[in-house]
Amino acid sequence: MTDDVLYTVDGAIATITLNRPQKLNAVTPEMADAIVKAVKESNDSDSIRCVVLTGAGDRAFCAGSDIRELDTYETPWQFRNRPDYCDAFRALLKPTICAVNGYAFGGGLETAMSCDIRIASQNAQFAAPEIKLGWIGGGGMAAHLMHSIGASNAALMLMTGDPIPADKALAWGLVSEVVPQTDLLGRARAIAELIASRAPIAAETAKANLRAAVSMPIDKAIEYERDLQTICFATADAAEGRAAFREKRAPKFERR
């Protein structure tokens, strides 16, 4: 880890914190490498059941890639094949919650949309500002916005580059909740603890199912869902869930 990316584990919950508040948590290549390592550690752990992503400081969750670092790539092809932090977050197998405080701009917005659940503070703002600098997002910006807020709203954000406030993000479906700034991490952790209490294989399978549903025709998506249901049904955790229901007690899930 670099000091600009903090990785902590408390019980079944891992937290990844972008820790460069003096630069609005803009991501450097070194930070991207650290994010890749943090994701691998979370994926490899049987005990981690949910991941919370947030940014340090009061002003920004993440302002995207550090613009000053982009000129260090010798060719556009090298830039194209760099380790991408948005790809890393999409590679997380565990359920993820993004706690957005302040700016989520450019790659910061793409990072937030790469997570499963987004909670925003009242001072949060969201933008796809790349068009103001002469390019477009490349970390899933258009695809995620289309699925989250619809074609017209996505076009408005992509083609103007202007930010939207938290209340509009909530109305458009970009985030699930808006809470006071002081309550943000507590609320994100409360949701993470609730998810962590559920059957972990089922939670990870639900994540895979949601992602597949986005890209499949509905009949294939339902068929795939049924296959995933059967796989979950065969686990020891599912047997434990049925036994706990019969015995009127809380289940003890072990990710088996």
C-alpha positions in Angstrom: 0.0 0.0 0.0 0.9 3.6 -0.5 0.0 6.2 2.1 -2.3 7.7 -0.6 -4.5 4.5 -0.5 -5.5 3.1 2.9 -6.7 -0.4 3.3 -8.2 -1.5 6.7 -10.2 -4.5 7.8 -12.6 -4.5 10.7 -14.4 -7.8 11.2 -16.0 -8.9 7.9 -15.7 -5.4 6.3 -12.8 -4.0 4.4 -12.5 -0.3 3.8 -10.5 1.3 0.9 -9.8 5.0 1.5 -8.4 7.3 -1.2 -6.2 9.4 1.0 -4.9 12.3 -1.0 -7.3 15.0 0.2 -5.0 17.9 -0.7 -5.3 16.9 -4.3 -9.1 16.0 -4.1 -8.1 12.4 -3.9 -7.1 12.4 -7.6 -5.6 9.1 -8.5 -2.0 8.6 -9.6 -0.5 5.5 -11.2 1.0 4.5 -7.9 -2.4 4.7 -6.3 -3.9 2.6 -9.1 -1.4 -0.1 -8.4 -2.3 0.0 -4.7 -6.0 -0.3 -5.5 -5.3 -3.3 -7.6 -3.5 -4.9 -4.6 -6.3 -4.0 -2.2 -8.9 -5.5 -4.5 -6.9 -8.8 -4.7 -6.5 -9.0 -1.0 -10.3 -8.5 -0.5 -11.1 -11.1 -3.2 -8.6 -13.7 -1.7 -10.0 -13.4 1.8 -12.7 -15.8 3.0 -13.5 -13.6 6.0 -14.1 -10.3 4.2 -17.8 -10.1 3.1 -18.3 -6.5 2.1 -16.0 -3.6 0.9 -16.6 0.1 1.6 -14.9 2.6 -0.6 -14.5 6.3 0.4 -12.3 9.3 0.1 -10.5 11.3 2.8 -11.2 14.9 3.6 -14.3 17.1 3.4 -14.1 18.3 -0.2 -13.9 15.3 -2.5 -14.5 11.6 -2.8 -12.3 11.5 -5.9 -11.7 14.0 -8.7 -10.6 11.3 -11.1 -7.1 10.8 -12.5 -4.4 13.3 -11.7 -4.3 15.3 -14.9 -0.6 16.2 -14.3 0.3 12.5 -14.4 -1.3 11.9 -17.8 1.6 13.5 -19.7 3.9 10.9 -18.2 2.6 8.3 -20.6 4.9 8.3 -23.7 2.2 7.2 -26.1 -1.6 7.1 -26.3 -1.3 3.3 -26.5 0.6 3.2 -23.2 -2.1 5.3 -21.7 -4.7 2.9 -23.1 -3.1 -0.2 -21.5 -2.3 1.4 -18.1 -3.6 -0.4 -14.9 -7.0 1.1 -14.5 -8.5 1.7 -11.1 -12.1 1.5 -12.3 -11.4 -1.9 -13.8 -9.9 -2.9 -10.5 -13.0 -2.0 -8.6 -15.2 -3.8 -11.1 -13.1 -6.9 -10.4 -14.2 -7.0 -6.8 -16.1 -10.2 -6.1 -17.5 -9.0 -2.8 -20.4 -6.6 -2.5 -19.2 -3.0 -2.5 -20.6 0.3 -1.1 -19.3 3.6 -2.2 -19.6 6.5 0.3 -19.4 9.7 -1.8 -18.4 12.8 0.1 -18.0 16.0 -2.0 -16.8 15.8 -5.6 -17.1 12.6 -7.7 -15.8 13.8 -11.0 -14.4 12.0 -14.0 -12.8 8.8 -12.9 -14.2 9.4 -9.4 -17.7 9.1 -10.9 -16.7 6.0 -12.8 -15.2 4.5 -9.7 -18.4 5.2 -7.7 -20.5 3.7 -10.5 -18.2 0.6 -10.5 -19.5 -0.1 -7.0 -22.8 -1.9 -6.3 -24.4 0.6 -3.9 -23.8 4.3 -3.7 -24.5 6.5 -0.7 -23.9 10.3 -1.0 -23.5 13.1 1.5 -25.6 16.2 1.1 -22.5 18.1 -0.3 -21.8 15.5 -3.0 -21.5 16.5 -6.6 -21.2 14.3 -9.7 -19.8 15.2 -13.1 -18.3 13.8 -16.3 -16.1 16.8 -17.0 -13.7 15.2 -19.5 -15.3 16.9 -22.5 -14.2 20.3 -21.1 -10.6 19.1 -21.5 -11.0 17.5 -25.0 -11.7 13.9 -24.3 -14.3 11.6 -22.9 -14.3 9.1 -20.0 -12.9 5.7 -20.6 -13.6 3.8 -17.4 -17.2 2.8 -18.2 -18.7 6.3 -18.0 -21.3 6.1 -20.8 -22.4 2.6 -20.1 -22.8 3.1 -16.4 -24.6 6.4 -16.8 -27.0 4.9 -19.4 -28.0 2.1 -17.1 -28.2 4.3 -14.0 -29.9 7.5 -15.1 -31.2 6.9 -18.7 -30.1 8.1 -22.1 -31.2 11.8 -21.9 -29.7 12.4 -18.5 -26.5 10.6 -19.4 -26.2 12.7 -22.6 -26.7 15.9 -20.5 -23.9 14.9 -18.2 -21.5 13.6 -20.9 -22.0 16.5 -23.4 -22.0 19.4 -21.0 -19.5 18.1 -18.4 -21.4 20.1 -15.7 -21.9 18.7 -12.2 -25.2 17.7 -10.7 -25.9 17.9 -6.9 -26.7 15.1 -4.6 -30.5 15.6 -4.6 -30.6 15.4 -8.4 -28.4 12.3 -8.3 -30.9 10.7 -6.0 -33.9 11.7 -8.1 -32.2 10.3 -11.2 -31.2 7.0 -9.5 -27.5 7.6 -9.5 -27.3 7.0 -5.7 -29.5 5.1 -3.3 -29.5 7.5 -0.4 -28.4 11.0 0.5 -27.4 11.6 4.2 -25.8 14.4 6.2 -22.0 14.5 5.8 -21.4 13.5 9.4 -23.6 10.3 9.0 -22.1 9.1 5.7 -19.5 6.6 6.8 -21.7 5.3 9.6 -24.6 4.7 7.2 -22.3 3.0 4.7 -20.9 0.8 7.4 -24.4 -0.1 8.7 -25.4 -1.3 5.2 -22.1 -3.2 4.9 -22.7 -4.9 8.3 -26.2 -5.9 7.2 -24.9 -7.4 3.9 -22.0 -9.1 5.8 -24.6 -10.9 8.0 -26.2 -12.5 5.0 -25.0 -15.7 3.3 -21.8 -14.6 1.6 -21.9 -16.9 -1.4 -25.4 -15.8 -2.1 -24.4 -12.1 -1.8 -21.5 -12.6 -4.2 -23.7 -14.6 -6.5 -26.4 -11.8 -6.4 -23.7 -9.4 -7.5 -22.7 -11.6 -10.4 -26.4 -12.0 -11.3 -27.0 -8.3 -11.4 -24.0 -7.7 -13.7 -25.2 -10.4 -16.0 -28.7 -9.1 -16.1 -27.4 -5.8 -17.6 -25.9 -7.4 -20.6 -28.2 -10.4 -21.3 -31.6 -10.7 -23.1 -34.2 -11.2 -20.4 -34.9 -14.8 -21.2 -31.2 -15.7 -21.0 -30.9 -13.6 -17.8 -33.7 -15.5 -16.2 -32.1 -18.8 -17.3 -28.7 -17.8 -15.9 -30.4 -16.6 -12.6 -32.0 -20.0 -12.2 -28.6 -21.7 -12.7 -27.0 -19.4 -10.1 -29.9 -20.1 -7.7 -29.3 -23.9 -8.1 -25.6 -23.4 -7.3 -26.4 -21.4 -4.2 -29.1 -24.0 -3.1 -26.4 -26.7 -3.1 -24.1 -24.8 -0.6 -23.7 -25.7 3.0 -24.8 -22.1 3.8 -28.2 -22.7 2.1 -28.6 -25.9 4.2 -27.8 -23.9 7.3 -30.3 -21.3 6.3 -33.1 -23.8 6.0 -32.1 -25.5 9.2 -32.1 -22.2 11.1 -35.5 -21.4 9.7 -36.9 -24.7 10.9 -35.2 -24.3 14.3 -36.2 -20.6 14.7 -32.7 -19.4 15.3 -30.2 -17.1 13.6 -28.2 -18.8 10.9 -24.4 -19.1 11.1 -23.0 -18.7 7.5 -19.5 -19.8 6.8 -19.1 -19.1 3.0 -19.3 -22.8 2.2 
